[in-house]
Amino acid sequence: MYKIEEQYFFRLHQVRPRFKNDIENVLLYVSTEISKLNTLPLDNFNEQLFNAIRLYTGNATKDDKTIDNWRTEIAALFGLIEEDNINKISKASEIAIKLANEQDLVQFFKYFLFYFQYPGGHIKSYKLKEVIDNGIKFKPAQYFLKVLEAGEKLTGNRFSLNKAEATHFIYNDLRVTRDNCNPDEVVERILQNRNNKIDLDWQGDVIRYAGDILDYMVIADLLVQHASNYFINWRDRETITAFLQSNLWFSEYDILFGTDIPVNVLKPIEDHWFTYVNTDLGKNLFKTDVLKYLGIEEDDYSQLIANAISDLEEAFDPDNVKHTKEIGDFGENLIVGHESMRVKQGGREDLIHLIKKIPTSFAVGYDIQSVELDAKKRYIEVKSTISSKSLGFYNFHLTPNEWSTAETLRDNYFVYRLMISKHERKLFILKDPVGNYKNDIIKMSPRNGADIIFTEKSGEWTKLLIWKK
């Protein structure tokens, strides 16, 4: 069994969410709930967040301690809350608002991993002191990528890591986390271990922390996973390069290295850490390029756009229309293509010109004007979410204008809930949400419009049709 030499062994820890197996659904839900809260006194904010978490599917019967642990883990690891412990107030963080608004989990995990480091305010103060006392300065995602890149250069082939290798040769080895040794040395140690067929400790409680980071990197589309092996994803070379070359570092702990610090010195820095991980989120570097992500041909997409705006050309800014990095905009264009194919397959290709994407500035309460096969109008509001894996995300929000329009149009108003993952595109169609609410088929909470929770019985799953010329 491979063992790190005692003088180099230090086991890193981070918060491991109890909802790890449902992490994407939970983050979407919680970020949405957090983003609805105003700046509040700490206790009041925590109480309202506690109540929101209690309402998440499956949490009704859990004890208070479990719900409170969820709240703490969400705040500590992912930076969804910014606390001011001097003035005793809390507010939704920028990354929480960004995730709630854009529904781009791939982008969210890129930002999370880009900032994540040791030492950092995401671990408890006594654990943080141990990290500082041991001289550790380490950015896990960046170093994993450096090792994978070095492995490809040294072997001339695709190179992978598994969770045990990431744990024993990187995460728990001070030669890496403290001394920042050349990634080539790590690759050579891994290759030697493989050649000598020396076993590694694969126990779940041993490999979980490095393993979690690898899993988060898959969600972020930085890595691809085949069986137990993780490979670098060069398809998004721009993002990989940004990670590899980044010098970004939270330096407020640096002055404490080499000193005998009391734990209470660390707490005030924690507020600054959560401000740090919520800075510079406006740039487009990590926005998901959905065409590249899903492998849809540019020509088909361009034709889809051309058909969608043919009768509204003067009202659109062409550069804005073709900006494919916005998840909501792309989802709407997919639905234009879906509707065009639905009508075409129904033998009414002559009606395709009636399918229009409506500019947001028109504020009509829906995104797309479509048509039934008998030429009757269909008005569609699109709610899109993108993730690295399939989601069962059964809620969405309608603005006051959208809810009012749905109330007016009734049977002609549809909500298309579009869930885009790397391996599938799922489309759930709800007709007449106001009527469904009045008939107790969906749940609605009035909150600056309407928060909708639906079930499989509220509508129907439909195969998403991709427009082909």
N, C-alpha and C positions, 0 to 999 in steps of 0.2 A: 504493500500500500504506500502510495506517494505521500510524503509528509514534508511540509515546509520546515526548513531549519528553524530551530526555536528562536534564534535571535532575529529572525525575519518575520515571525508569525504575529499578525494582529488581525483580528476578525472585525471587519466593518459591519455595522448594522444600519438599517434605515427603517422607517415606519413601513410595516407591511399591512395594507388595508385588509380588513376582514371581508371586504366585498371584492377581493382580487379577481375572483372568477366571473364577476359581473361588472367589472370596473368601468367599462365604457358606458353602459346604460346608467350606472349610478352617477358618473361624472356629468353626463348630459342633464340628468334630472336635477342634481344638486346645484350645478352652476346656474341653471335656470331659476331655481328657487332663491339662491343667494343674490342673483342679480336683481331680484324684485325688492330686496330689502334696502331701506334707506340707511344712512349713517345713524347708528344707534349706540346707546351705552352698551358696554361689553355684555353685561348680564342679559339685557333685553334682546340684543342681537343673537346671543347663543340660545336663548329660550325659543325665539322664533325659528331658528335653524333646526333646533332639536325637534320642534313640532312638525316641520316640513319633512325631515328625515323619517319621522315616525309614520308619515303617510305614504312613504315609498312601498311599493308592492312587497309583501312578505314581512314587513316590519311591525305590523300591528300587534303581534303577540310577543315581540322580543322585549326583554327587560330593559329598564332605563339605562343601565350601565352600558349595554351593547350599543344603544342609540347614541349615547354620549361618546363612546369610543369612536363611532363613525364620524361624529362631528369633529373630534380632535384630530383624527387621522387625515381627514379631508383638508382641514386647515393647515396641518403641519407639513404634509408631504407635497401637496399640489399648489399651495399658495393661493387658494381661492378666496381667502379673507385677508384683509390688511387690518391689523390691530395697532392702536396707539395706546400703549400701556401707561403713558404719562397722563393723557387726558381721559383714559378709560372709555374709549369708543372703538367701534368696529365698523367696517364697511366692506362691500363687495369689491374684490380686487379687479384690476383691469383684465387679467386672463380669464377670470370667471365670466365677466361681461362679454368678452370676446368669444368664448366658447358658446355661451348662451345665444348670442346673436348670430354667429356664423355657422354653428353646428358642425365644425370641422375638427373632428377628434385627431386626425392625422397631424394637422397643424399644431394642435394643443400639445401633443406629446413631443413634437419637435422642440417647441419652446421649453417645455419642462426639462427635457434632457440637455438642452443647450446650456441652461443655467445651473443644473444640478451639480453640486460639488461637495467635497469634504475638505475643510469644515464648512458647515452650513447650518442655518437655523431650523432645519427640518428634523433634527434629532434632539432628544432631551439634553438638558444642560450638563448632566454628569457624564453622559456619553460623549458629548461634544468636547468636554474637558479632556477626556482620554485621547480623542483624536488629535487635539492640539498638543498635548503632552508628548505624544509619539511623533510629532513633526509631520503629520500627514497633510499633503496637498494633492488632491486627486479629483479628476473629472472622469467618472466612469465611462460614459458614452463615448467621449472623445478618445479615451485610451483604448477601448475595445476596437474602435474603428482603425486606430493606428496599428494595432496588432494584426487585424485582418488584412489591412493593406500591406504591411510588412510581410505577412505570410504568403501573399500572392506573389510579391516580388522575389522572395527567396526561393519559393518552390516552382515558380513559373506556371502555377495552376490555381484554380479556385481554392481558397483556404477557408476553413471554418473553425468555429469554437463550439464546444458544448458547455452546458452549465457547470459541470464539474471542473473543466479546464479553466473557465472564466473565474471560478471561485479560487482554486488552489494556486494557479499560476499568476493571477492578477489581483483579485479583490482582497485576498487575505495575505498578500506578500508585501512587506514593507520595502523591498527593493523596487517595487512598482509605486506603491501609494505614497511612500515617503521620499524615495531616492529618484523617482522618475527615470528608471533605467530605460535604455534604448529598447524599443519594441522588438527589434531583431533578436535581442537576448531572450525575450519571452518566447518568441517563436521557436528558437533553437531548443529551449527547455521543453516545450510542448512536443516538438518533433522527436527529441531524444526519448521522452517518456513513452510516446506512441511506439517508437521502434523497439524499446525494451519491454513493451507490453506490461507496464506497471499499472496496477489498478488505482483508481481514484475513489474517494469517498463520495458516493452519490446520495447519501441520506438527505431527505427533503429539508430538514431543519438546518443542514449544513450549506446546501447550495442555493437556498431560497433567495438570498439578497442579491447576489450577482445574477441569478436566474431571473429575478423580477426585472432588472434593468434590461436584460436581453429581450424579455417579452415586451417591455415598453418600447424598445427600439424596433420591434416588428410592427407594433401598432403605428409607430411614427413613420413606417416605410423606409427606415434606414437599413434594416436587415431583412433578409428573407429566411424562412425556416423550412428545412427539409428534415423530417424525422426529428432527431435530437440535435441536429447541427444548424448553426446560424452562420449565414454568409452575408457579406457586405452587398448592398443593393446599389449597384453602379448606375441603374437606370435614372436615378435622381442625382446625377454627379454634382450638380451645382450645390445641393444641400450637403452632400457628403464632404465636399471640399470646404464648405463654410465651417463644418464641425472640425475637420482636421486642422485647419489653419487658424482657428479662433484663439485669441489671447484673452478672452473675456474672463474676468476673475473677480469675485467678491473679496476685497482685500482687508476688510475691517477687523478680521481675526488675526491678520498677519503680525501685528504689533505684539500679540500675546504669546507668540512662539518663543520658547526658551525662557519663559518666566513662570514663576510658581503662582498661578492665578487662582483666586477663589471662584467657586461656581457662580456666585451672584453677580460677578462682573459680566457674565455672558448674556444674561437675560435682556438688558437694554439693547444689545446689538441685534437681537432677534427681530425687532420691529424693522430695522434697517434692511435686514435680509429679505423680508417679504416685500418691501418696497422695491428692492433691487430686482427680484425675479418678476416684477410686474412693470419693468421699464422697457422702452423701445419695442413695443409690441405692434406698432403701426406699420412697420415695413412689410413688403410683400414677399420677402425671401422665402418664408416657410408656408405661404399659401399653397394649397394643393392644386396643382395643374391637373384638372380632372380628365382632360383628354388623354394626357400621358398616363395617368393613373389607371384608366379603364381600357386604354388601347383602342380608342375610337378614332377612325381615320379623319383627318382634317377636312378632306373633300366632302365627306358625308355631313360633317358638322356645318361646314360653310353652306351647303345646299339647304340644310335644315334652317339655318338662320335666314337665308334668302327667301324661303317660302314663308317663314314666320312674319317677316316685316315688309312683304311686298306692297301691302296697301297702307303701311304706316311709315314709309321710308323717310319722309321729311321730318317726322317727329322724333326720330332716333339719332343718336350720335353713333355712327358706325363703329368707331374705335371702342366705345363703351360696350356696345352690343356684342362685339367679338372678344371681349375680355373674359376668357374662360376660367380664370382663377377664382371667380366668385361662386361659391357653392350654390347659393340660391338661384343665381342667374343661370348657371349651368343646368340645375335641376329643371327649371322652367323650360329651357330649350330642349332638354330630353323629352319633356312632356309634349311640347309642340310636335316633335318627331313622332312620339307615340300616337298622338291624336291623328296626325297625317296618315300614318300607316293603318290605324284602325279604320279610318274612312276609306282608304284605298283598298284594303282587304274586304271591306263591305261592298265594294263595287261602285262607290260614289267618289271616284277620283275627281270628278267635276266640282266637288265641294271643298277640296283642300284649300283653295284660295280664301275660304271663309274662316280658316283657323289662324288666329292672330295672337301674338304676344303683345300685351297692353303695357305701354310705358308706365313705370311707377308714378311718374309725375301726373298721370291722369287721375290717380286716386279713386278708381272705380270700385275697389273692394274685391277684386279678383285679378289674377295674373294673366289668364288666357281666355280668350273667347273662342270656343270650339263649336262643334255642330254635331247633331245626331244624323243618322242616315236618312231621316225624313226631313232634314234641313232645319229642324227645330234647334234653337240655340242651347249650348251647354256652357256654363260659366265655371271656370276652374281656378281654385286657389291652390298653389303648390307649396308644400312644406317638405323641405329636403334635409337629410342628414347624411354625412359621409363618415365612414369608419373603415378600419382595416378588416373587420369581421362583421358578420351579420348581426344586426341588432333587433331586439324585440322592443322597440321604443314606442309605446302606445299613448303618447300624448303630444299635444302641440298647442300653440297659442294663436288665437284670432284677434286682430286689433278691433277696436270699437267699430271702425268703418267696415271691416270684413264681416263681423257678426251682424251688423245692421243690413249689409247687402245680402247676406245669407237669409236673413229673416224676410227680406223683400222677395227674393228670387225663389226661395223654397226648393221645389223639386228640380229646378234648373241649376242649382248651385251645388258644386262638388268640391270636396277637398281631396287632393291627391297626395297621400303621404308616401314620399319617395325615400327609400333607404338604399344608399349606394355603398357597397363594399367591394373589395378587390375581386371577389369571386362571384358575386351575384348582385343584381339590382332588383329590389323588391318594391312592388307598387301596391299600396292598399288604397282603395277608393271608397270614400264615404259620401253618400248622397244626402242632401238636405240635413245638415247638422242641427239646425234649429228644430226641425221636426223630430229628429232622433232624440234630442234632449227632452222635448216635451213628452215623448213616449218612453222615457227612461231607458233608452238604448245606449246613450252615451252620458257621461257625467260632465257637467259644466260648472266651473267656479268663476263668478264675475270678478275679474281683476284687471283693470285697465283694458277691457275687452272681455275675452273669454278664454279661460284655461280649459282645454278639452282632454278628457281621458276616455279612451275607447277600448273595445275588445274585438276579438275575432268576429263576433256576431254583429258588429256595428256596420259592417260593409263587406267588401270582398277583396281578396288578393287577386291581382291581375298580372299576367305576364307583361313586362315592359317591352314594348315594341321599339326597335331602333330603326330610325329612318334610313332607308336605302333608296337611292335614285332609281 
